[in-house]
Amino acid sequence: MDTNNVTEFLFVVFTFNPILQHVIFSVFVLVYVLLLSGNVLIMLTISADYRLHNPMYFFLGKLSFIDLCYSSVTVPKMLVDFLSDRKAISFNSCIAQLYFFHFFACAECFLFTAMAYDRYVAICKPLQYSTIMSKRLCVWMVAATWAIGFVHSNIQTTLTMGLPFCGPNEINSFFCDIPPLIRLACTDTTMIDAMIVANSGIVSLGCFLAVLISYIGIAKAIFKIRTVEGRRKAFSTCASHLMVVTFFFGPCVFIYMRPSRTYKADKVVSVFYTVISPMLNPVIYTLRNQEVKTSMKKMWGRKNK
């Protein structure tokens, strides 16, 4: 079968009456603006304040950058489609969107794992922290997240592109992702589906378990801290990361750790991990982190003067 039989795909989601359509569009524009401004503000703050030049904030800055890229792969196109009568995307653009979406999503998975390891060393081995979490190791860990994301995305995209698409061409989603695309292939996708689920499972479940193991060790260490203030500070630092990880991995496991079947909740879950979760990351880290809030106040205070 000729893959070129399908030259474009149509998104068949977000059909509301005109008034509600514009209201929802306005909400998503606001969320996207908050997402962009929040993550850019965190990157600028970390870059400007030398006191934040340590591994924890080094990783946080990279997380903000990935969130910007990760959301910008899907959200701008979704906003355009909100006001368009014909929500279409070319075949090549669809594959490109799928590729970069999984590239940044996988990189974020492993970055969360690196951040969990950083917190584990900081709390469980405080005297060795500066030696273990050297600048060189941090750079290598970030480079590894990008490299693994590259490999993962190439595997997923290659498997998807190898499928024949001869019609229909309606995607039951607001962006090109593997589960809805596989359902449009005009061939038996059992084997490909299993390979993709296995690949996604290694990434999402593997990273989640690594984070979980790190936090089990962190929890044991926190309970051994004698002072209440010490326990509070350690818990506050880790709670932000754990909350963000839960918001990210929960939807990912729901979507990718099962065969490509359609569920009504898929659309809502997709919106959550592509739009809402990246917006919440800077909010959670800022509101729960006194150092970041203090640096932001000082930075904006200097600019206002």
BALOBA-1460 file (C-alpha; in Angstrom, 3 decimals):
// residues 305
<rec num="1" residu="m" x="0.000" y="0.000" z="0.000"/>
<rec num="2" residu="d" x="1.170" y="3.525" z="-0.798"/>
<rec num="3" residu="t" x="1.748" y="5.719" z="2.210"/>
<rec num="4" residu="n" x="1.300" y="8.815" z="0.020"/>
<rec num="5" residu="n" x="-2.390" y="8.042" z="-0.415"/>
<rec num="6" residu="v" x="-2.857" y="10.306" z="2.590"/>
<rec num="7" residu="t" x="-1.297" y="13.739" z="2.055"/>
<rec num="8" residu="e" x="-2.888" y="15.425" z="5.063"/>
<rec num="9" residu="f" x="-4.710" y="14.681" z="8.299"/>
<rec num="10" residu="l" x="-7.756" y="16.364" z="9.783"/>
<rec num="11" residu="f" x="-8.217" y="16.985" z="13.505"/>
<rec num="12" residu="v" x="-11.769" y="16.248" z="14.665"/>
<rec num="13" residu="v" x="-11.650" y="17.539" z="18.225"/>
<rec num="14" residu="f" x="-12.788" y="20.748" z="19.929"/>
<rec num="15" residu="t" x="-16.155" y="21.272" z="18.265"/>
<rec num="16" residu="f" x="-18.165" y="23.792" z="20.289"/>
<rec num="17" residu="n" x="-20.681" y="26.490" z="19.520"/>
<rec num="18" residu="p" x="-19.046" y="29.753" z="18.300"/>
<rec num="19" residu="i" x="-19.337" y="31.645" z="21.600"/>
<rec num="20" residu="l" x="-17.918" y="28.803" z="23.697"/>
<rec num="21" residu="q" x="-15.241" y="28.231" z="21.053"/>
<rec num="22" residu="h" x="-13.943" y="31.786" z="21.496"/>
<rec num="23" residu="v" x="-14.113" y="31.565" z="25.287"/>
<rec num="24" residu="i" x="-12.070" y="28.355" z="25.346"/>
<rec num="25" residu="f" x="-9.671" y="29.849" z="22.801"/>
<rec num="26" residu="s" x="-9.122" y="32.858" z="25.093"/>
<rec num="27" residu="v" x="-8.474" y="30.555" z="28.059"/>
<rec num="28" residu="f" x="-5.868" y="28.559" z="26.157"/>
<rec num="29" residu="v" x="-4.179" y="31.731" z="24.897"/>
<rec num="30" residu="l" x="-3.946" y="32.967" z="28.492"/>
<rec num="31" residu="v" x="-2.549" y="29.623" z="29.675"/>
<rec num="32" residu="y" x="0.024" y="29.590" z="26.875"/>
<rec num="33" residu="v" x="1.109" y="33.165" z="27.625"/>
<rec num="34" residu="l" x="1.501" y="32.250" z="31.309"/>
<rec num="35" residu="l" x="3.455" y="29.154" z="30.289"/>
<rec num="36" residu="l" x="5.843" y="31.174" z="28.120"/>
<rec num="37" residu="s" x="6.293" y="34.067" z="30.533"/>
<rec num="38" residu="g" x="6.655" y="31.833" z="33.599"/>
<rec num="39" residu="n" x="9.322" y="29.599" z="32.114"/>
<rec num="40" residu="v" x="11.223" y="32.490" z="30.516"/>
<rec num="41" residu="l" x="11.167" y="34.333" z="33.854"/>
<rec num="42" residu="i" x="12.639" y="31.321" z="35.655"/>
<rec num="43" residu="m" x="15.424" y="30.970" z="33.057"/>
<rec num="44" residu="l" x="16.275" y="34.686" z="33.265"/>
<rec num="45" residu="t" x="16.245" y="34.630" z="37.073"/>
<rec num="46" residu="i" x="18.536" y="31.610" z="37.298"/>
<rec num="47" residu="s" x="20.884" y="33.102" z="34.713"/>
<rec num="48" residu="a" x="21.012" y="36.520" z="36.419"/>
<rec num="49" residu="d" x="21.505" y="35.445" z="40.050"/>
<rec num="50" residu="y" x="24.867" y="33.795" z="40.753"/>
<rec num="51" residu="r" x="23.465" y="32.344" z="44.005"/>
<rec num="52" residu="l" x="21.257" y="30.096" z="41.890"/>
<rec num="53" residu="h" x="24.194" y="28.725" z="39.912"/>
<rec num="54" residu="n" x="24.101" y="25.259" z="41.462"/>
<rec num="55" residu="p" x="22.952" y="21.850" z="40.168"/>
<rec num="56" residu="m" x="19.366" y="22.143" z="41.436"/>
<rec num="57" residu="y" x="18.687" y="25.372" z="39.562"/>
<rec num="58" residu="f" x="20.832" y="24.321" z="36.618"/>
<rec num="59" residu="f" x="18.386" y="21.453" z="36.045"/>
<rec num="60" residu="l" x="15.400" y="23.704" z="36.737"/>
<rec num="61" residu="g" x="16.529" y="26.118" z="34.033"/>
<rec num="62" residu="k" x="16.838" y="23.255" z="31.552"/>
<rec num="63" residu="l" x="13.368" y="22.013" z="32.567"/>
<rec num="64" residu="s" x="11.901" y="25.439" z="31.820"/>
<rec num="65" residu="f" x="13.555" y="25.447" z="28.396"/>
<rec num="66" residu="i" x="12.255" y="21.978" z="27.551"/>
<rec num="67" residu="d" x="8.746" y="22.961" z="28.706"/>
<rec num="68" residu="l" x="8.824" y="25.907" z="26.317"/>
<rec num="69" residu="c" x="9.855" y="23.726" z="23.378"/>
<rec num="70" residu="y" x="7.617" y="20.813" z="24.371"/>
<rec num="71" residu="s" x="4.448" y="22.923" z="24.501"/>
<rec num="72" residu="s" x="5.313" y="25.070" z="21.486"/>
<rec num="73" residu="v" x="5.347" y="21.940" z="19.309"/>
<rec num="74" residu="t" x="1.582" y="21.503" z="19.757"/>
<rec num="75" residu="v" x="-0.116" y="24.551" z="21.309"/>
<rec num="76" residu="p" x="0.339" y="27.199" z="18.551"/>
<rec num="77" residu="k" x="-1.147" y="24.858" z="15.943"/>
<rec num="78" residu="m" x="-3.999" y="24.012" z="18.326"/>
<rec num="79" residu="l" x="-4.770" y="27.719" z="18.816"/>
<rec num="80" residu="v" x="-4.850" y="28.306" z="15.075"/>
<rec num="81" residu="d" x="-7.187" y="25.346" z="14.615"/>
<rec num="82" residu="f" x="-9.569" y="26.737" z="17.227"/>
<rec num="83" residu="l" x="-10.462" y="29.582" z="14.885"/>
<rec num="84" residu="s" x="-10.247" y="27.577" z="11.675"/>
<rec num="85" residu="d" x="-13.122" y="25.812" z="9.982"/>
<rec num="86" residu="r" x="-10.816" y="23.193" z="8.495"/>
<rec num="87" residu="k" x="-8.383" y="21.796" z="11.052"/>
<rec num="88" residu="a" x="-5.824" y="20.193" z="8.746"/>
<rec num="89" residu="i" x="-2.129" y="19.361" z="8.852"/>
<rec num="90" residu="s" x="0.034" y="17.973" z="6.054"/>
<rec num="91" residu="f" x="1.483" y="14.481" z="6.346"/>
<rec num="92" residu="n" x="5.065" y="15.750" z="6.620"/>
<rec num="93" residu="s" x="4.132" y="18.409" z="9.187"/>
<rec num="94" residu="c" x="2.286" y="15.775" z="11.203"/>
<rec num="95" residu="i" x="5.334" y="13.509" z="11.286"/>
<rec num="96" residu="a" x="7.564" y="16.457" z="12.236"/>
<rec num="97" residu="q" x="5.213" y="17.403" z="15.071"/>
<rec num="98" residu="l" x="5.186" y="13.812" z="16.317"/>
<rec num="99" residu="y" x="8.990" y="13.640" z="16.146"/>
<rec num="100" residu="f" x="9.699" y="16.798" z="18.133"/>
<rec num="101" residu="f" x="6.916" y="16.143" z="20.620"/>
<rec num="102" residu="h" x="8.420" y="12.790" z="21.603"/>
<rec num="103" residu="f" x="11.951" y="14.189" z="21.486"/>
<rec num="104" residu="f" x="11.211" y="16.874" z="24.079"/>
<rec num="105" residu="a" x="8.869" y="14.667" z="26.126"/>
<rec num="106" residu="c" x="11.501" y="11.940" z="26.455"/>
<rec num="107" residu="a" x="14.188" y="14.480" z="27.311"/>
<rec num="108" residu="e" x="11.921" y="15.839" z="30.049"/>
<rec num="109" residu="c" x="11.367" y="12.338" z="31.458"/>
<rec num="110" residu="f" x="15.082" y="11.788" z="31.919"/>
<rec num="111" residu="l" x="15.640" y="15.328" z="33.170"/>
<rec num="112" residu="f" x="13.144" y="14.630" z="35.959"/>
<rec num="113" residu="t" x="15.196" y="11.540" z="36.785"/>
<rec num="114" residu="a" x="18.375" y="13.610" z="36.923"/>
<rec num="115" residu="m" x="16.653" y="16.141" z="39.204"/>
<rec num="116" residu="a" x="15.522" y="13.326" z="41.512"/>
<rec num="117" residu="y" x="19.095" y="12.025" z="41.723"/>
<rec num="118" residu="d" x="20.333" y="15.529" z="42.508"/>
<rec num="119" residu="r" x="17.869" y="15.829" z="45.412"/>
<rec num="120" residu="y" x="18.819" y="12.331" z="46.608"/>
<rec num="121" residu="v" x="22.510" y="13.247" z="46.790"/>
<rec num="122" residu="a" x="21.759" y="16.638" z="48.398"/>
<rec num="123" residu="i" x="19.724" y="15.115" z="51.228"/>
<rec num="124" residu="c" x="21.231" y="11.662" z="51.663"/>
<rec num="125" residu="k" x="24.895" y="12.592" z="51.097"/>
<rec num="126" residu="p" x="25.156" y="16.315" z="51.921"/>
<rec num="127" residu="l" x="28.875" y="16.256" z="52.775"/>
<rec num="128" residu="q" x="29.722" y="14.719" z="49.399"/>
<rec num="129" residu="y" x="27.220" y="16.750" z="47.388"/>
<rec num="130" residu="s" x="29.600" y="19.262" z="45.816"/>
<rec num="131" residu="t" x="32.020" y="16.480" z="44.902"/>
<rec num="132" residu="i" x="29.438" y="14.130" z="43.388"/>
<rec num="133" residu="m" x="27.268" y="16.732" z="41.631"/>
<rec num="134" residu="s" x="30.110" y="18.462" z="39.846"/>
<rec num="135" residu="k" x="29.453" y="20.834" z="36.966"/>
<rec num="136" residu="r" x="30.884" y="18.273" z="34.556"/>
<rec num="137" residu="l" x="28.487" y="15.557" z="35.743"/>
<rec num="138" residu="c" x="25.509" y="17.909" z="35.484"/>
<rec num="139" residu="v" x="26.420" y="18.821" z="31.902"/>
<rec num="140" residu="w" x="26.851" y="15.160" z="31.006"/>
<rec num="141" residu="m" x="23.493" y="14.276" z="32.545"/>
<rec num="142" residu="v" x="21.712" y="16.994" z="30.569"/>
<rec num="143" residu="a" x="23.523" y="15.932" z="27.383"/>
<rec num="144" residu="a" x="22.383" y="12.359" z="28.035"/>
<rec num="145" residu="t" x="18.736" y="13.467" z="28.303"/>
<rec num="146" residu="w" x="18.953" y="15.052" z="24.854"/>
<rec num="147" residu="a" x="20.756" y="12.043" z="23.372"/>
<rec num="148" residu="i" x="18.221" y="9.562" z="24.760"/>
<rec num="149" residu="g" x="15.363" y="11.785" z="23.569"/>
<rec num="150" residu="f" x="16.901" y="11.777" z="20.087"/>
<rec num="151" residu="v" x="17.160" y="7.984" z="19.990"/>
<rec num="152" residu="h" x="13.679" y="7.439" z="21.429"/>
<rec num="153" residu="s" x="12.033" y="9.886" z="19.044"/>
<rec num="154" residu="n" x="13.767" y="8.383" z="16.015"/>
<rec num="155" residu="i" x="12.580" y="4.898" z="16.963"/>
<rec num="156" residu="q" x="8.983" y="6.011" z="17.520"/>
<rec num="157" residu="t" x="8.848" y="8.110" z="14.358"/>
<rec num="158" residu="t" x="10.467" y="5.444" z="12.181"/>
<rec num="159" residu="l" x="7.989" y="2.802" z="13.351"/>
<rec num="160" residu="t" x="5.054" y="5.134" z="12.681"/>
<rec num="161" residu="m" x="6.280" y="6.274" z="9.257"/>
<rec num="162" residu="g" x="6.650" y="2.647" z="8.204"/>
<rec num="163" residu="l" x="2.888" y="2.156" z="8.416"/>
<rec num="164" residu="p" x="0.678" y="2.549" z="5.316"/>
<rec num="165" residu="f" x="-1.948" y="5.309" z="5.519"/>
<rec num="166" residu="c" x="-4.533" y="4.981" z="2.770"/>
<rec num="167" residu="g" x="-7.553" y="6.513" z="4.538"/>
<rec num="168" residu="p" x="-9.387" y="7.582" z="6.615"/>
<rec num="169" residu="n" x="-7.357" y="10.631" z="7.622"/>
<rec num="170" residu="e" x="-9.264" y="12.032" z="10.621"/>
<rec num="171" residu="i" x="-7.223" y="12.193" z="13.841"/>
<rec num="172" residu="n" x="-9.254" y="12.117" z="17.027"/>
<rec num="173" residu="s" x="-6.900" y="14.521" z="18.791"/>
<rec num="174" residu="f" x="-5.673" y="18.115" z="18.570"/>
<rec num="175" residu="f" x="-2.101" y="17.165" z="17.617"/>
<rec num="176" residu="c" x="-0.251" y="14.357" z="15.874"/>
<rec num="177" residu="d" x="0.658" y="11.638" z="18.323"/>
<rec num="178" residu="i" x="1.414" y="7.956" z="17.935"/>
<rec num="179" residu="p" x="-1.734" y="6.362" z="19.466"/>
<rec num="180" residu="p" x="-4.285" y="8.210" z="17.254"/>
<rec num="181" residu="l" x="-2.081" y="7.835" z="14.156"/>
<rec num="182" residu="i" x="-1.668" y="4.093" z="14.572"/>
<rec num="183" residu="r" x="-5.432" y="3.701" z="14.575"/>
<rec num="184" residu="l" x="-5.544" y="5.175" z="11.047"/>
<rec num="185" residu="a" x="-3.083" y="2.721" z="9.510"/>
<rec num="186" residu="c" x="-4.654" y="0.400" z="6.961"/>
<rec num="187" residu="t" x="-2.812" y="-2.711" z="8.111"/>
<rec num="188" residu="d" x="-2.495" y="-4.922" z="11.161"/>
<rec num="189" residu="t" x="-0.590" y="-2.846" z="13.735"/>
<rec num="190" residu="t" x="-0.449" y="-5.407" z="16.547"/>
<rec num="191" residu="m" x="3.315" y="-5.899" z="16.352"/>
<rec num="192" residu="i" x="4.119" y="-2.206" z="15.817"/>
<rec num="193" residu="d" x="1.746" y="-1.269" z="18.615"/>
<rec num="194" residu="a" x="3.491" y="-3.666" z="20.997"/>
<rec num="195" residu="m" x="6.932" y="-2.327" z="20.033"/>
<rec num="196" residu="i" x="5.847" y="1.290" z="20.540"/>
<rec num="197" residu="v" x="4.208" y="0.532" z="23.895"/>
<rec num="198" residu="a" x="7.344" y="-1.323" z="24.988"/>
<rec num="199" residu="n" x="9.566" y="1.571" z="23.911"/>
<rec num="200" residu="s" x="7.381" y="4.162" z="25.640"/>
<rec num="201" residu="g" x="7.105" y="1.913" z="28.680"/>
<rec num="202" residu="i" x="10.877" y="1.698" z="29.069"/>
<rec num="203" residu="v" x="11.055" y="5.496" z="29.047"/>
<rec num="204" residu="s" x="8.042" y="6.538" z="31.137"/>
<rec num="205" residu="l" x="7.860" y="3.645" z="33.579"/>
<rec num="206" residu="g" x="11.635" y="3.319" z="33.894"/>
<rec num="207" residu="c" x="12.063" y="7.007" z="34.701"/>
<rec num="208" residu="f" x="9.115" y="6.985" z="37.071"/>
<rec num="209" residu="l" x="10.505" y="4.000" z="39.001"/>
<rec num="210" residu="a" x="13.937" y="5.630" z="39.177"/>
<rec num="211" residu="v" x="12.354" y="8.797" z="40.594"/>
<rec num="212" residu="l" x="10.285" y="6.723" z="43.025"/>
<rec num="213" residu="i" x="13.338" y="4.826" z="44.287"/>
<rec num="214" residu="s" x="15.189" y="8.115" z="44.761"/>
<rec num="215" residu="y" x="12.359" y="9.528" z="46.826"/>
<rec num="216" residu="i" x="12.073" y="6.431" z="48.974"/>
<rec num="217" residu="g" x="15.706" y="6.999" z="49.914"/>
<rec num="218" residu="i" x="15.030" y="10.716" z="50.408"/>
<rec num="219" residu="a" x="12.044" y="10.005" z="52.676"/>
<rec num="220" residu="k" x="14.150" y="7.729" z="54.880"/>
<rec num="221" residu="a" x="16.827" y="10.417" z="55.132"/>
<rec num="222" residu="i" x="14.322" y="13.169" z="55.960"/>
<rec num="223" residu="f" x="12.891" y="11.208" z="58.884"/>
<rec num="224" residu="k" x="16.408" y="10.883" z="60.302"/>
<rec num="225" residu="i" x="16.912" y="14.668" z="60.400"/>
<rec num="226" residu="r" x="16.709" y="15.708" z="64.029"/>
<rec num="227" residu="t" x="15.500" y="19.315" z="63.747"/>
<rec num="228" residu="v" x="11.971" y="20.198" z="62.680"/>
<rec num="229" residu="e" x="13.255" y="23.092" z="60.583"/>
<rec num="230" residu="g" x="15.687" y="20.798" z="58.785"/>
<rec num="231" residu="r" x="12.945" y="18.302" z="57.971"/>
<rec num="232" residu="r" x="10.635" y="21.093" z="56.811"/>
<rec num="233" residu="k" x="13.222" y="22.605" z="54.488"/>
<rec num="234" residu="a" x="14.191" y="19.227" z="53.000"/>
<rec num="235" residu="f" x="10.560" y="18.237" z="52.495"/>
<rec num="236" residu="s" x="9.646" y="21.606" z="50.945"/>
<rec num="237" residu="t" x="12.477" y="21.373" z="48.425"/>
<rec num="238" residu="c" x="11.514" y="17.863" z="47.340"/>
<rec num="239" residu="a" x="7.725" y="18.327" z="47.432"/>
<rec num="240" residu="s" x="7.829" y="20.746" z="44.486"/>
<rec num="241" residu="h" x="9.727" y="18.283" z="42.331"/>
<rec num="242" residu="l" x="7.557" y="15.354" z="43.369"/>
<rec num="243" residu="m" x="4.380" y="17.301" z="42.572"/>
<rec num="244" residu="v" x="5.635" y="18.241" z="39.096"/>
<rec num="245" residu="v" x="6.743" y="14.656" z="38.426"/>
<rec num="246" residu="t" x="3.298" y="13.328" z="39.388"/>
<rec num="247" residu="f" x="1.537" y="15.782" z="37.068"/>
<rec num="248" residu="f" x="3.811" y="14.754" z="34.199"/>
<rec num="249" residu="f" x="4.179" y="10.995" z="34.562"/>
<rec num="250" residu="g" x="0.565" y="10.270" z="35.545"/>
<rec num="251" residu="p" x="-0.951" y="11.271" z="32.170"/>
<rec num="252" residu="c" x="1.996" y="9.804" z="30.239"/>
<rec num="253" residu="v" x="1.555" y="6.385" z="31.826"/>
<rec num="254" residu="f" x="-2.202" y="6.530" z="31.133"/>
<rec num="255" residu="i" x="-1.709" y="7.359" z="27.426"/>
<rec num="256" residu="y" x="1.379" y="5.370" z="26.458"/>
<rec num="257" residu="m" x="1.418" y="2.325" z="28.736"/>
<rec num="258" residu="r" x="-1.468" y="0.641" z="26.934"/>
<rec num="259" residu="p" x="-2.371" y="-0.413" z="23.369"/>
<rec num="260" residu="s" x="-3.608" y="2.382" z="21.098"/>
<rec num="261" residu="r" x="-7.289" y="2.274" z="21.967"/>
<rec num="262" residu="t" x="-9.594" y="5.276" z="22.199"/>
<rec num="263" residu="y" x="-10.944" y="6.450" z="25.536"/>
<rec num="264" residu="k" x="-13.084" y="9.520" z="26.160"/>
<rec num="265" residu="a" x="-10.617" y="10.764" z="28.762"/>
<rec num="266" residu="d" x="-7.714" y="10.793" z="26.269"/>
<rec num="267" residu="k" x="-8.483" y="14.302" z="24.998"/>
<rec num="268" residu="v" x="-8.625" y="15.818" z="28.473"/>
<rec num="269" residu="v" x="-5.486" y="13.980" z="29.572"/>
<rec num="270" residu="s" x="-3.658" y="15.141" z="26.431"/>
<rec num="271" residu="v" x="-4.524" y="18.766" z="27.152"/>
<rec num="272" residu="f" x="-3.289" y="18.340" z="30.706"/>
<rec num="273" residu="y" x="0.193" y="17.017" z="29.935"/>
<rec num="274" residu="t" x="0.795" y="19.203" z="26.854"/>
<rec num="275" residu="v" x="-0.546" y="22.534" z="28.168"/>
<rec num="276" residu="i" x="-1.483" y="22.542" z="31.850"/>
<rec num="277" residu="s" x="1.465" y="20.629" z="33.301"/>
<rec num="278" residu="p" x="4.184" y="22.769" z="31.616"/>
<rec num="279" residu="m" x="2.376" y="25.892" z="32.838"/>
<rec num="280" residu="l" x="2.194" y="24.561" z="36.411"/>
<rec num="281" residu="n" x="5.912" y="23.755" z="36.582"/>
<rec num="282" residu="p" x="7.136" y="27.365" z="36.998"/>
<rec num="283" residu="v" x="4.188" y="28.189" z="39.276"/>
<rec num="284" residu="i" x="4.875" y="25.252" z="41.607"/>
<rec num="285" residu="y" x="8.624" y="25.824" z="41.728"/>
<rec num="286" residu="t" x="8.217" y="29.572" z="42.261"/>
<rec num="287" residu="l" x="5.530" y="29.468" z="44.927"/>
<rec num="288" residu="r" x="7.245" y="26.738" z="46.933"/>
<rec num="289" residu="n" x="10.823" y="27.988" z="46.556"/>
<rec num="290" residu="q" x="11.834" y="30.966" z="48.671"/>
<rec num="291" residu="e" x="15.218" y="31.362" z="46.945"/>
<rec num="292" residu="v" x="13.628" y="31.755" z="43.507"/>
<rec num="293" residu="k" x="10.995" y="34.186" z="44.817"/>
<rec num="294" residu="t" x="13.650" y="36.303" z="46.550"/>
<rec num="295" residu="s" x="15.819" y="36.379" z="43.412"/>
<rec num="296" residu="m" x="12.860" y="37.407" z="41.261"/>
<rec num="297" residu="k" x="11.945" y="40.225" z="43.635"/>
<rec num="298" residu="k" x="15.530" y="41.503" z="43.651"/>
<rec num="299" residu="m" x="15.863" y="41.231" z="39.876"/>
<rec num="300" residu="w" x="12.615" y="43.085" z="39.183"/>
<rec num="301" residu="g" x="13.394" y="45.557" z="41.973"/>
<rec num="302" residu="r" x="16.658" y="46.529" z="40.238"/>
<rec num="303" residu="k" x="14.899" y="46.910" z="36.899"/>
<rec num="304" residu="n" x="12.176" y="49.119" z="38.370"/>
<rec num="305" residu="k" x="14.786" y="51.408" z="39.885"/>
